[in-house]
């Protein structure tokens, strides 16, 4: 009788454990963060990850005067141009990323009417107003891409723009450490937790069948 119970418990636990294998195999892995700009990616107009300077005017990607981390930052005079980074090849699928992070410094003037603008291959633009950027200090900006209904989270992303709508005179701002943060790897921790619970159930069944 005990042997039959043990065999039944063993078959039950093994069948449940086997069900976990497909979950482990199909569980998607998170992509790496997409670094748009930092010191290690610095080139005059192009980053190693495919991002290019599509802005208007003289944008200094090797500025060393005002820097948040490392030895370089991006200096932009928003009174005469806008800052635009485009991705080549496009479109670029940003649905695998949860947020955009970057550091910004308002320079001598600061910024009260700066916008983060996303462009797409279907020519649409989506505008998001940034918080007031303080002068002569660095602020870390985190922009969520995963909020429900967020129009930014789309597969046909092409470029990212920062522009000034205030009309202030000569306004030099600085940007540093721009990246897309990947969505955390879903499901793996839960699957392993199920595996541990399955083993615990197996051992309990073995004890009960003795």
Backbone bond lengths (Angstrom), bond angles and torsions (degrees), N, CA, C in turn:
res aa  C-N    CA-C-N  psi(-1)  N-CA   C-N-CA  omega(-1)  CA-C   N-CA-C  phi
1 X - - - 1.472 - - 1.522 110.60 -
2 X 1.377 116.02 -46.05 1.456 120.19 179.92 1.525 110.69 -64.60
3 X 1.353 115.48 -37.42 1.463 119.19 178.95 1.513 111.28 -62.37
4 X 1.343 115.46 -41.91 1.462 119.92 179.06 1.515 110.92 -64.47
5 X 1.354 115.64 -42.26 1.457 119.19 178.79 1.522 111.22 -63.45
6 X 1.355 115.97 -40.81 1.461 120.06 179.86 1.529 110.96 -63.82
7 X 1.348 115.24 -43.78 1.473 119.46 179.70 1.509 111.02 -61.97
8 X 1.330 116.10 -41.61 1.463 120.16 179.43 1.525 111.05 -64.82
9 X 1.359 116.33 -43.48 1.465 120.47 179.15 1.512 110.88 -64.61
10 X 1.359 115.84 -39.75 1.463 119.49 -179.74 1.523 110.72 -63.72
11 X 1.353 116.27 -45.19 1.464 120.01 179.46 1.522 110.88 -62.19
12 X 1.332 116.28 -40.02 1.469 120.16 -179.00 1.516 111.27 -64.62
13 X 1.345 116.60 -46.21 1.466 119.82 -178.21 1.514 111.65 -68.62
14 X 1.347 116.47 -38.98 1.461 119.22 178.85 1.516 111.22 -64.23
15 X 1.337 115.66 -40.96 1.461 118.53 -179.75 1.521 110.69 -64.47
16 X 1.342 117.24 -38.39 1.463 120.09 177.78 1.524 111.52 -68.44
17 X 1.332 115.98 -38.14 1.458 118.78 178.72 1.514 111.67 -66.43
18 X 1.353 116.62 -38.49 1.462 120.06 178.93 1.516 111.51 -63.70
19 X 1.337 116.62 -29.92 1.459 119.74 178.44 1.521 111.85 -65.24
20 X 1.339 117.07 -23.36 1.463 120.22 -179.70 1.513 112.94 -75.67
21 X 1.351 117.27 -23.68 1.456 120.77 -176.72 1.515 112.52 -61.36
22 X 1.359 119.97 -48.89 1.471 118.43 177.48 1.525 112.39 -59.74
23 X 1.347 116.83 -35.09 1.462 118.70 179.53 1.515 111.20 -63.55
24 X 1.339 116.15 -39.35 1.459 119.14 178.75 1.521 111.66 -67.94
25 X 1.336 115.86 -34.55 1.459 120.11 -177.48 1.511 112.17 -73.96
26 X 1.339 117.02 -36.70 1.464 119.38 -174.77 1.519 112.12 -94.16
27 X 1.313 117.45 -10.13 1.459 119.39 -179.27 1.523 109.83 -60.32
28 X 1.332 118.04 117.82 1.461 119.57 -176.07 1.514 112.38 -67.90
29 X 1.321 115.56 142.43 1.448 120.50 177.95 1.515 109.64 -92.67
30 X 1.300 116.00 145.13 1.462 120.60 -179.98 1.523 109.76 -70.59
31 X 1.323 116.05 144.51 1.454 120.16 174.53 1.519 108.29 -81.43
32 X 1.323 115.71 163.20 1.461 119.81 178.29 1.522 109.66 -74.45
33 X 1.338 116.04 157.71 1.463 119.96 173.17 1.524 109.51 -57.91
34 X 1.308 116.88 143.30 1.460 122.92 178.73 1.519 108.27 -98.55
35 X 1.317 116.29 103.21 1.464 120.72 179.20 1.519 109.36 -81.68
36 X 1.315 116.11 119.72 1.458 121.95 177.78 1.520 109.94 -87.24
37 X 1.337 117.08 -41.87 1.462 120.54 179.27 1.517 110.98 -151.66
38 X 1.315 115.74 125.91 1.449 123.19 160.05 1.529 106.47 -155.14
39 X 1.304 117.48 -179.25 1.464 119.47 -175.09 1.529 112.92 -58.11
40 X 1.328 116.57 -38.96 1.459 119.48 -176.31 1.525 112.06 -69.91
41 X 1.338 117.25 -20.32 1.461 121.01 179.59 1.518 112.05 -100.12
42 X 1.318 117.29 7.87 1.456 119.67 -172.16 1.526 112.51 -72.98
43 X 1.313 114.74 123.19 1.450 123.28 165.49 1.526 105.53 -136.46
44 X 1.311 117.98 169.85 1.463 119.90 -174.40 1.520 112.41 -56.97
45 X 1.319 117.77 -47.43 1.463 119.78 -177.66 1.516 112.80 -134.50
46 X 1.310 119.38 -6.52 1.459 120.83 -173.60 1.519 109.76 -132.63
47 X 1.327 117.41 139.73 1.454 121.34 173.68 1.519 109.31 -101.18
48 X 1.315 115.84 158.54 1.458 120.94 -176.75 1.523 112.15 -62.08
49 X 1.322 117.82 -26.84 1.458 120.94 -176.42 1.524 113.11 -84.41
50 X 1.323 118.00 2.90 1.460 120.39 175.23 1.509 115.02 104.45
51 X 1.327 117.27 -0.97 1.459 119.95 179.31 1.521 109.98 -82.73
52 X 1.324 116.26 139.09 1.452 121.58 -176.54 1.525 110.54 -130.42
53 X 1.320 115.18 154.17 1.456 121.03 176.64 1.520 109.62 -79.59
54 X 1.327 116.39 109.35 1.456 121.57 176.82 1.531 110.50 -108.85
55 X 1.318 117.06 13.96 1.456 121.05 -177.45 1.518 112.39 -74.14
56 X 1.314 115.02 167.53 1.461 122.67 -179.80 1.520 108.95 -98.84
57 X 1.330 117.55 132.75 1.448 121.23 177.12 1.511 112.37 91.70
58 X 1.305 115.87 -168.23 1.460 122.85 -174.90 1.519 109.68 -90.57
59 X 1.317 116.52 104.80 1.465 122.50 177.00 1.522 107.44 -109.16
60 X 1.315 116.44 122.60 1.459 121.63 -173.97 1.521 110.03 -93.31
61 X 1.339 116.69 107.02 1.456 121.87 178.96 1.531 112.11 -83.92
62 X 1.314 117.25 -4.57 1.460 120.18 -179.83 1.507 112.70 -120.31
63 X 1.339 117.07 30.59 1.462 120.60 -179.37 1.527 110.49 -62.62
64 X 1.321 115.99 136.67 1.470 120.58 179.05 1.527 113.04 -120.51
65 X 1.331 118.01 2.68 1.465 121.12 -176.24 1.520 112.83 -77.72
66 X 1.333 116.35 -46.02 1.467 121.83 -179.01 1.527 107.00 -127.35
67 X 1.321 116.31 112.03 1.470 121.27 -172.61 1.518 109.47 -133.33
68 X 1.330 116.05 139.80 1.463 120.40 177.80 1.520 111.31 -87.56
69 X 1.334 117.72 -49.81 1.459 121.79 177.41 1.520 108.76 -141.99
70 X 1.314 115.92 155.85 1.453 119.25 -176.93 1.524 110.62 72.00
71 X 1.326 116.03 -145.08 1.465 120.11 -175.43 1.521 113.65 -122.62
72 X 1.346 118.14 -2.64 1.458 120.31 -176.64 1.527 110.71 -138.53
73 X 1.312 115.35 158.88 1.459 122.58 172.52 1.523 107.88 -148.04
74 X 1.322 116.52 -179.54 1.467 122.08 177.48 1.521 107.68 -104.70
75 X 1.323 116.89 127.15 1.461 122.12 176.80 1.525 108.81 -108.04
76 X 1.349 116.74 130.16 1.460 121.94 -177.49 1.527 109.02 -134.42
77 X 1.322 116.84 131.86 1.463 120.99 173.02 1.528 107.88 -97.03
78 X 1.332 115.36 100.64 1.459 119.91 -173.59 1.526 113.51 -75.90
79 X 1.327 118.04 -5.95 1.462 118.48 177.79 1.522 111.07 -76.78
80 X 1.313 117.47 -21.63 1.463 120.22 -177.48 1.514 113.04 -116.86
81 X 1.324 118.59 -6.81 1.457 120.42 -174.98 1.525 109.62 -160.73
82 X 1.297 114.84 174.53 1.460 120.40 172.34 1.524 107.83 -119.07
83 X 1.311 114.78 158.14 1.460 121.01 179.44 1.518 108.37 -97.36
84 X 1.328 116.23 123.70 1.461 119.81 -176.54 1.518 109.17 -139.67
85 X 1.309 115.82 125.11 1.459 121.63 172.84 1.520 108.51 -112.45
86 X 1.305 116.20 123.45 1.452 120.60 177.39 1.511 110.83 -110.14
87 X 1.325 116.38 154.95 1.458 120.79 -179.03 1.521 110.22 -106.64
88 X 1.325 114.88 130.20 1.462 121.22 177.70 1.523 108.47 -125.04
89 X 1.331 121.02 120.21 1.468 123.34 5.74 1.528 111.96 -81.58
90 X 1.308 115.16 154.87 1.461 121.63 173.82 1.525 107.73 -116.57
91 X 1.320 119.57 156.94 1.461 125.71 4.89 1.526 112.30 -75.98
92 X 1.333 113.41 161.70 1.454 121.41 179.48 1.528 107.40 -117.15
93 X 1.329 116.99 125.62 1.464 122.06 -176.90 1.525 109.52 -82.20
94 X 1.332 117.09 109.60 1.470 119.76 179.38 1.533 111.96 -99.65
95 X 1.343 116.74 9.13 1.462 118.82 -178.92 1.531 111.77 -69.51
96 X 1.338 117.88 -15.25 1.460 120.91 178.61 1.530 112.11 -86.56
97 X 1.328 116.99 4.12 1.462 121.11 -176.61 1.526 110.08 -118.87
98 X 1.325 115.24 144.30 1.464 120.31 -174.45 1.520 113.03 -93.86
99 X 1.336 117.49 -25.76 1.457 120.21 -176.75 1.519 111.20 -164.28
100 X 1.315 114.81 163.15 1.454 122.27 172.23 1.527 107.39 -110.00
101 X 1.329 116.11 134.68 1.455 120.70 176.90 1.530 109.11 -124.67
102 X 1.316 115.59 140.53 1.460 120.30 172.64 1.517 108.98 -159.57
103 X 1.325 115.36 163.66 1.466 122.04 176.58 1.514 108.45 -110.41
104 X 1.334 116.53 140.69 1.458 120.91 -177.10 1.525 109.33 -138.55
105 X 1.321 114.89 142.74 1.462 122.40 179.44 1.519 107.77 -126.33
106 X 1.331 117.35 128.30 1.458 121.50 -175.33 1.505 115.37 -78.26
107 X 1.339 118.39 0.55 1.454 120.54 179.47 1.524 111.85 64.37
108 X 1.314 116.97 -152.39 1.459 121.94 -175.96 1.522 112.58 -69.27
109 X 1.326 117.13 -29.81 1.471 120.78 -172.86 1.523 112.41 -97.41
110 X 1.333 117.36 -39.52 1.460 119.97 -171.64 1.518 109.70 84.83
111 X 1.300 116.48 170.82 1.462 120.05 -177.85 1.508 112.15 -133.38
112 X 1.337 116.90 125.50 1.464 120.74 -179.15 1.518 112.10 -107.53
113 X 1.317 117.04 -12.79 1.464 119.66 -174.43 1.524 110.68 -139.36
114 X 1.335 116.64 50.51 1.458 121.50 179.41 1.522 109.78 -93.64
115 X 1.321 115.52 142.36 1.462 121.51 -179.56 1.523 110.59 -124.18
116 X 1.318 115.12 139.87 1.457 122.41 168.47 1.519 106.14 -96.16
117 X 1.317 115.76 123.18 1.468 120.98 -173.51 1.522 108.96 -123.07
118 X 1.327 116.17 131.74 1.454 121.36 176.84 1.522 109.37 -106.84
119 X 1.346 115.49 132.12 1.452 120.75 176.26 1.518 110.50 -110.01
120 X 1.324 115.64 149.34 1.459 121.54 -176.54 1.524 109.88 -129.41
121 X 1.319 115.52 161.45 1.462 119.64 -176.48 1.525 112.77 -67.40
122 X 1.323 117.53 -15.61 1.466 119.12 176.63 1.530 111.28 -89.70
123 X 1.360 115.61 14.21 1.468 123.81 174.25 1.522 114.58 76.74
124 X 1.318 118.09 1.64 1.461 119.07 179.04 1.518 110.32 -80.21
125 X 1.343 116.78 150.20 1.450 123.41 175.74 1.521 109.07 -122.06
126 X 1.318 116.95 139.48 1.459 122.33 177.57 1.524 107.35 -121.38
127 X 1.343 116.86 126.26 1.466 123.08 -173.33 1.533 110.48 -105.93
128 X 1.321 115.79 136.78 1.457 121.61 175.38 1.529 108.03 -135.21
129 X 1.324 116.64 122.80 1.457 120.78 -178.44 1.526 109.92 -76.57
130 X 1.324 116.52 130.94 1.451 121.29 177.52 1.526 110.18 -82.82
131 X 1.321 117.31 155.26 1.474 118.87 173.73 1.525 109.61 -62.88
132 X 1.332 116.72 161.52 1.458 120.76 179.65 1.529 109.88 -58.85
133 X 1.335 114.80 125.48 1.468 120.57 -178.34 1.523 108.57 -91.03
134 X 1.318 115.89 121.65 1.458 121.16 -176.43 1.532 111.17 -76.00
135 X 1.341 117.61 148.11 1.465 120.25 177.42 1.527 111.95 -73.10
136 X 1.315 113.63 146.96 1.473 121.99 172.24 1.521 114.64 53.94
137 X 1.311 116.57 33.28 1.461 119.84 176.04 1.528 109.15 -152.63
138 X 1.317 115.39 150.71 1.463 121.00 -179.96 1.526 110.36 -90.98
139 X 1.319 115.35 137.81 1.455 122.00 174.64 1.521 108.93 -125.48
140 X 1.329 115.43 138.00 1.462 120.81 175.72 1.523 108.49 -91.13
141 X 1.322 115.36 122.89 1.463 121.55 -179.90 1.523 109.11 -106.81
142 X 1.322 116.04 128.92 1.467 121.48 174.06 1.523 107.88 -121.04
143 X 1.320 115.34 120.18 1.461 120.52 -178.77 1.518 108.41 -115.14
144 X 1.332 116.67 118.07 1.457 121.27 -176.17 1.522 111.27 -76.31
145 X 1.319 114.95 136.73 1.463 121.48 174.64 1.521 112.14 -105.77
146 X 1.328 116.92 -4.73 1.459 120.43 -170.23 1.523 114.24 -107.87
147 X 1.336 117.69 2.26 1.455 118.85 177.55 1.524 110.43 -63.26
148 X 1.319 118.74 141.02 1.460 120.73 179.50 1.528 111.57 -55.52
149 X 1.309 115.62 132.59 1.454 120.10 177.76 1.509 114.82 78.85
150 X 1.336 116.83 5.87 1.461 119.77 -178.61 1.524 109.82 -69.56
151 X 1.322 116.14 119.75 1.461 120.65 -177.07 1.526 112.53 -70.51
152 X 1.331 116.81 -11.97 1.466 119.00 -177.80 1.520 112.37 -76.05
153 X 1.315 118.14 -25.23 1.459 121.51 -172.26 1.522 110.38 -84.96
154 X 1.342 115.58 84.74 1.457 120.63 -176.35 1.521 109.76 -137.98
155 X 1.345 114.70 162.01 1.460 119.53 -174.76 1.521 112.55 -85.31
156 X 1.327 118.75 -17.87 1.467 120.53 -174.35 1.526 112.74 -102.46
157 X 1.336 115.01 38.52 1.456 121.37 178.26 1.532 109.81 -66.69
158 X 1.342 116.24 140.39 1.460 119.99 -179.18 1.525 113.21 -125.85
159 X 1.331 117.82 -43.63 1.461 118.29 -177.17 1.523 111.76 -152.27
160 X 1.322 114.89 161.63 1.453 123.56 -179.82 1.519 108.27 -123.72
161 X 1.320 116.98 129.70 1.457 122.46 -174.29 1.525 109.30 -124.64
162 X 1.327 116.66 141.15 1.458 121.55 166.82 1.516 106.87 -121.85
163 X 1.318 116.64 123.09 1.461 120.91 -176.18 1.520 109.82 -134.68
164 X 1.327 114.56 157.02 1.460 122.42 -178.26 1.526 109.33 -109.32
165 X 1.333 116.80 123.44 1.458 121.16 -179.77 1.528 111.76 -106.58
166 X 1.329 117.75 10.87 1.459 119.92 -174.50 1.521 112.90 -84.16
167 X 1.334 116.91 -23.22 1.457 120.06 -178.38 1.514 113.53 74.90
168 X 1.325 117.46 16.38 1.460 120.68 178.78 1.530 110.17 -69.50
169 X 1.335 117.51 153.01 1.467 119.68 175.93 1.525 110.61 -68.39
170 X 1.298 114.91 178.24 1.466 125.14 -173.86 1.526 113.64 -18.27
171 X 1.309 115.96 107.15 1.452 121.95 -175.76 1.518 109.44 -126.67
172 X 1.325 116.75 101.66 1.455 122.40 179.82 1.519 108.58 -94.80
173 X 1.324 116.45 119.41 1.458 120.87 176.63 1.523 108.58 -117.02
174 X 1.336 114.70 168.05 1.465 120.14 -177.24 1.533 108.66 -132.91
175 X 1.324 115.26 143.09 1.459 122.33 178.86 1.519 109.51 -127.91
176 X 1.328 115.33 149.12 1.465 118.99 -179.91 1.530 108.79 -155.14
177 X 1.328 115.33 156.22 1.481 123.15 171.81 1.524 112.00 50.61
178 X 1.311 116.65 64.45 1.467 122.27 179.97 1.526 108.69 -95.25
179 X 1.318 116.53 126.97 1.466 118.72 179.36 1.522 111.56 -154.83
180 X 1.335 114.75 153.91 1.450 123.30 168.95 1.524 107.23 -95.24
181 X 1.324 116.66 126.37 1.463 121.71 -178.09 1.523 109.15 -92.42
182 X 1.328 115.70 127.76 1.457 120.03 -175.60 1.520 111.69 -71.18
183 X 1.322 114.96 153.23 1.465 121.27 175.15 1.529 107.99 -68.07
184 X 1.341 118.85 132.20 1.468 119.80 179.16 1.514 111.07 -56.37
185 X 1.329 115.23 144.88 1.458 120.60 -178.88 1.523 110.24 -59.56
186 X 1.340 117.33 117.86 1.465 119.64 -174.34 1.523 112.47 -85.72
187 X 1.308 115.28 141.50 1.451 119.06 164.20 1.509 116.70 89.58
188 X 1.323 120.12 -27.63 1.455 120.08 -171.84 1.522 112.05 -61.75
189 X 1.333 116.61 -46.10 1.465 119.35 -179.79 1.525 110.81 -60.90
190 X 1.329 116.06 -39.69 1.463 119.51 179.93 1.522 111.09 -65.86
191 X 1.333 116.90 -39.95 1.465 120.36 -179.83 1.521 110.92 -64.35
192 X 1.332 115.94 -43.67 1.460 118.14 178.41 1.525 111.17 -65.72
193 X 1.314 117.20 -34.36 1.463 119.90 176.30 1.526 110.60 -62.55
194 X 1.336 116.04 -40.78 1.461 119.89 176.86 1.526 111.22 -63.73
195 X 1.322 116.47 -38.35 1.459 120.29 178.70 1.520 110.81 -62.74
196 X 1.333 116.57 -43.09 1.463 120.85 178.56 1.523 110.33 -63.67
197 X 1.336 116.24 -42.52 1.459 119.44 178.45 1.526 110.90 -64.34
198 X 1.327 116.06 -36.39 1.461 119.73 177.89 1.518 111.46 -63.28
199 X 1.330 116.54 -42.34 1.453 119.60 178.13 1.525 111.23 -66.05
200 X 1.336 116.73 -38.62 1.465 119.87 178.01 1.525 110.36 -62.96
201 X 1.336 115.98 -41.59 1.467 119.37 178.38 1.517 110.80 -64.64
202 X 1.315 116.61 -38.38 1.469 121.05 178.97 1.525 110.85 -61.63
203 X 1.337 115.91 -46.01 1.462 119.14 179.97 1.520 111.50 -65.65
204 X 1.334 116.08 -38.34 1.478 119.09 177.66 1.510 110.91 -62.95
205 X 1.337 116.52 -42.56 1.474 120.14 178.19 1.534 110.76 -62.08
206 X 1.337 115.79 -39.04 1.466 118.59 -179.71 1.523 109.97 -63.35
207 X 1.344 115.99 -43.47 1.472 118.75 178.96 1.524 111.89 -62.77
208 X 1.338 115.30 -39.33 1.461 119.18 -177.99 1.523 112.53 -69.31
209 X 1.337 115.84 -26.97 1.475 119.13 -175.53 1.512 112.82 -84.72
210 X 1.375 116.50 -8.90 1.456 119.25 -179.35 1.518 112.58 -75.33
